[in-house]
Amino acid sequence: MEHLDPERAALAALGEQSDDPEVLQHLAQCESCRHEVEQLRATVDVARSTLGESTLERPPARVWGAIRDELGFDAKLDFTALPTGSVPISERLAEVSTLDERRSPRAPRVLSIVLPAIAAAAAAAIITVIALGGVPSSPPPATTVAAASLAPLPSWPEASGDAVVVESDEGRVIDVRLDAPAVDDRVREVWLLTPEVDGLISLGLLEGDSGSFVVPDTVDLDRYSVVDISAEPLDGDPAHSGDSIVRGALES
């Protein structure tokens, strides 16, 4: 036996020829066939682990393209028409099975055995390509809930800035931008104030000209509706210095 034919390699990966002396002897002596069977077996193991899943995320066309190139499908296959989003595994398998029927003569015949035999092998291949290809996950959608134009205070006539509050499933964040000259012995601190300035909350120090700050869920932005950026001396005092650079009221 020169090498295992694709059908025997696939069956060995599925464990259906584990007692065949001829196959076992060949695998013990042939590193190439042994490596091929090990790769197929790894795919089978991952595929079988997805059998409990009801849906999978449909990857973009470029992921299908990577699968096509890896498996030797016809280079003319067009994946741009495939929709994206979550779909049942049964639909995913139908898509890949269709591609298998249209594969180029160079594609290994082993697919015609592995795909039907392990129902979720196509899903496992997609998951593997996504992991290796580094397809980025989509961030949770964010909605702008308020914004403010930050006007200069008398001591900083040339300063300007703005603030935007965005909200997502992960919580609220305020993005601020400040255009003002830096002072060597002072840092800039971002605050939320009440309109009457009878309450204030520090969100943190602003490093550079812009930054993002988490707004705790316990903070009522209807009450603390004014964004203030102050110049703070390096004296260890956590209180507001009274030297505000810019300030503005949030509006929904």
C-alpha positions as CSV (number, residue, x, y, z in Angstrom):
1,M,0.0,0.0,0.0
2,E,1.7,3.2,-1.2
3,H,-0.7,5.6,0.6
4,L,-4.1,5.5,2.1
5,D,-6.8,6.5,-0.4
6,P,-9.0,9.5,0.7
7,E,-11.9,7.3,1.6
8,R,-9.8,5.1,3.9
9,A,-8.2,8.1,5.5
10,A,-11.6,9.6,6.2
11,L,-12.9,6.4,7.7
12,A,-9.8,6.1,9.9
13,A,-10.4,9.6,11.2
14,L,-14.0,8.7,12.0
15,G,-12.8,5.6,13.8
16,E,-14.5,3.2,11.4
17,Q,-11.3,1.3,10.4
18,S,-9.5,1.4,13.7
19,D,-9.2,-2.5,13.7
20,D,-8.1,-2.9,10.2
21,P,-4.5,-4.4,10.4
22,E,-3.5,-3.2,7.0
23,V,-4.6,0.4,7.8
24,L,-3.0,0.3,11.3
25,Q,0.3,-1.0,9.9
26,H,0.4,1.6,7.2
27,L,-0.3,4.5,9.6
28,A,2.4,3.3,11.9
29,Q,4.9,3.4,9.0
30,C,3.7,6.4,6.9
31,E,4.1,9.8,8.6
32,S,2.3,11.6,5.7
33,C,-0.9,9.5,6.0
34,R,-0.7,9.6,9.8
35,H,-0.6,13.4,9.7
36,E,-3.5,13.6,7.3
37,V,-5.6,11.3,9.5
38,E,-4.7,13.3,12.6
39,Q,-5.8,16.5,11.0
40,L,-9.1,14.9,9.9
41,R,-9.7,13.5,13.3
42,A,-9.1,16.9,14.9
43,T,-11.8,18.4,12.6
44,V,-14.2,15.5,13.5
45,D,-13.7,16.1,17.2
46,V,-14.4,19.8,17.0
47,A,-17.3,19.2,14.7
48,R,-18.9,16.7,17.0
49,S,-18.6,19.2,19.9
50,T,-20.9,21.6,18.1
51,L,-23.8,19.1,17.7
52,G,-25.7,20.8,20.6
53,E,-25.6,24.2,19.0
54,S,-28.8,25.4,17.2
55,T,-27.3,28.4,15.4
56,L,-24.0,29.7,14.2
57,E,-22.9,33.1,13.1
58,R,-22.7,33.3,9.3
59,P,-19.2,34.6,8.4
60,P,-18.5,37.2,5.8
61,A,-17.6,36.4,2.2
62,R,-13.9,36.7,2.8
63,V,-14.1,33.8,5.4
64,W,-15.8,31.7,2.8
65,G,-13.0,32.7,0.4
66,A,-10.4,31.4,2.8
67,I,-12.2,28.1,3.1
68,R,-12.4,27.9,-0.7
69,D,-8.7,28.5,-1.1
70,E,-7.8,26.0,1.7
71,L,-9.9,23.2,0.4
72,G,-9.2,23.7,-3.3
73,F,-12.7,24.8,-4.4
74,D,-13.1,26.4,-7.8
75,A,-11.6,29.9,-7.7
76,K,-14.6,31.3,-9.7
77,L,-17.0,30.6,-6.8
78,D,-18.5,33.9,-5.7
79,F,-19.3,34.3,-2.0
80,T,-20.3,38.0,-2.1
81,A,-24.0,37.1,-2.4
82,L,-24.0,35.1,0.8
83,P,-25.9,36.9,3.6
84,T,-24.5,37.4,7.0
85,G,-26.0,36.9,10.5
86,S,-27.0,33.9,12.6
87,V,-28.5,30.9,10.8
88,P,-29.4,27.3,11.8
89,I,-26.6,24.8,11.5
90,S,-28.7,22.8,9.0
91,E,-28.6,25.8,6.6
92,R,-24.9,26.2,7.1
93,L,-24.3,22.5,6.2
94,A,-26.5,22.9,3.1
95,E,-24.3,25.8,1.9
96,V,-21.1,23.9,2.4
97,S,-22.5,20.7,0.9
98,T,-23.4,22.7,-2.2
99,L,-19.9,24.0,-2.5
100,D,-18.6,20.5,-2.1
101,E,-20.6,19.4,-5.1
102,R,-19.1,22.3,-7.2
103,R,-15.5,21.8,-6.0
104,S,-12.6,21.7,-8.5
105,P,-11.0,18.4,-9.5
106,R,-8.1,19.4,-7.2
107,A,-10.3,19.2,-4.1
108,P,-9.8,16.1,-1.9
109,R,-12.5,13.5,-2.4
110,V,-12.5,13.0,1.4
111,L,-15.0,15.8,1.8
112,S,-17.7,13.7,0.2
113,I,-17.3,11.3,3.1
114,V,-16.5,13.6,6.0
115,L,-19.3,16.1,5.4
116,P,-22.2,13.6,5.4
117,A,-20.7,11.5,8.1
118,I,-20.3,14.1,10.8
119,A,-23.2,16.5,10.2
120,A,-21.4,19.5,11.8
121,A,-18.0,19.2,10.1
122,A,-18.7,22.3,8.0
123,A,-19.6,24.3,11.0
124,A,-16.3,23.3,12.7
125,A,-14.3,24.3,9.6
126,I,-16.0,27.7,9.6
127,I,-15.2,28.2,13.3
128,T,-11.6,27.2,12.8
129,V,-11.1,29.6,9.9
130,I,-12.7,32.5,11.9
131,A,-10.4,31.8,14.8
132,L,-7.2,31.5,12.7
133,G,-8.2,34.4,10.4
134,G,-8.7,36.8,13.2
135,V,-12.2,37.9,12.1
136,P,-13.0,40.8,14.5
137,S,-16.1,40.6,16.6
138,S,-18.5,43.4,16.4
139,P,-18.7,45.8,19.4
140,P,-22.0,46.3,21.0
141,P,-24.0,49.0,19.3
142,A,-23.8,52.4,21.1
143,T,-26.3,55.2,21.1
144,T,-25.6,58.9,21.7
145,V,-27.8,60.0,24.5
146,A,-26.5,63.5,25.3
147,A,-23.9,66.0,24.1
148,A,-22.4,69.4,25.2
149,S,-20.4,72.2,23.7
150,L,-17.8,73.2,26.3
151,A,-17.2,77.0,26.5
152,P,-14.1,78.6,28.0
153,L,-14.0,80.2,31.4
154,P,-12.6,83.7,31.9
155,S,-9.1,82.5,32.7
156,W,-8.9,80.4,29.6
157,P,-10.4,82.6,26.8
158,E,-8.8,80.5,23.9
159,A,-10.0,77.1,25.2
160,S,-12.8,75.0,23.7
161,G,-14.1,71.5,23.8
162,D,-17.0,69.1,23.6
163,A,-18.4,66.1,25.3
164,V,-20.6,63.2,24.1
165,V,-22.4,60.6,26.2
166,V,-22.9,57.2,24.5
167,E,-24.8,54.3,25.9
168,S,-24.5,50.6,25.1
169,D,-25.1,47.2,26.7
170,E,-21.9,47.7,28.5
171,G,-23.0,51.0,30.2
172,R,-22.5,54.7,29.7
173,V,-19.3,56.5,28.6
174,I,-18.6,60.1,28.1
175,D,-16.1,61.1,25.4
176,V,-14.5,64.5,26.0
177,R,-12.2,66.7,23.8
178,L,-10.3,69.7,25.0
179,D,-8.4,72.3,23.0
180,A,-6.3,74.3,25.6
181,P,-2.7,75.0,26.3
182,A,-1.1,72.6,28.8
183,V,0.4,73.9,32.0
184,D,3.5,72.1,33.3
185,D,2.5,72.1,37.0
186,R,-1.1,71.2,36.5
187,V,-3.2,68.3,35.4
188,R,-6.7,68.4,33.8
189,E,-9.6,66.7,35.6
190,V,-13.1,65.9,34.2
191,W,-16.1,66.5,36.4
192,L,-19.9,66.3,36.3
193,L,-21.6,69.2,38.1
194,T,-25.1,70.1,39.0
195,P,-26.4,73.3,37.3
196,E,-26.3,75.1,40.7
197,V,-22.8,73.8,41.3
198,D,-23.9,72.4,44.7
199,G,-22.7,68.9,43.8
200,L,-19.9,67.5,41.7
201,I,-18.4,64.1,40.7
202,S,-14.9,63.5,39.5
203,L,-14.6,61.2,36.5
204,G,-10.8,61.2,36.3
205,L,-7.8,62.9,34.8
206,L,-7.7,63.8,31.2
207,E,-4.4,62.7,29.6
208,G,-3.8,64.5,26.3
209,D,-6.5,66.3,24.3
210,S,-9.2,63.6,24.5
211,G,-10.4,60.8,26.6
212,S,-13.2,58.4,27.5
213,F,-14.7,58.1,31.0
214,V,-17.2,55.6,32.4
215,V,-20.3,57.2,33.9
216,P,-21.4,55.0,36.9
217,D,-25.0,53.7,36.7
218,T,-25.7,55.4,40.0
219,V,-25.0,58.8,38.5
220,D,-28.2,60.7,37.5
221,L,-27.3,62.7,34.4
222,D,-30.5,64.7,34.8
223,R,-29.1,66.1,38.0
224,Y,-25.3,66.1,37.2
225,S,-25.9,67.6,33.8
226,V,-22.9,69.9,33.4
227,V,-19.5,68.8,32.1
228,D,-16.5,70.6,33.6
229,I,-12.8,70.3,32.9
230,S,-10.5,71.9,35.5
231,A,-6.8,72.7,35.9
232,E,-5.7,71.0,39.1
233,P,-2.4,71.7,41.0
234,L,-0.3,68.8,42.0
235,D,-0.9,69.3,45.7
236,G,-2.7,66.0,46.6
237,D,-6.0,67.8,47.3
238,P,-8.9,65.8,45.6
239,A,-11.3,68.8,45.7
240,H,-12.0,70.9,42.7
241,S,-9.4,73.7,42.4
242,G,-12.0,76.3,41.3
243,D,-10.0,76.9,38.1
244,S,-12.3,75.6,35.4
245,I,-11.0,75.6,31.8
246,V,-14.2,74.8,30.0
247,R,-17.8,74.0,31.0
248,G,-21.0,73.1,29.2
249,A,-24.5,71.6,29.9
250,L,-25.4,68.2,28.4
251,E,-28.4,68.2,26.1
252,S,-30.3,65.1,25.0
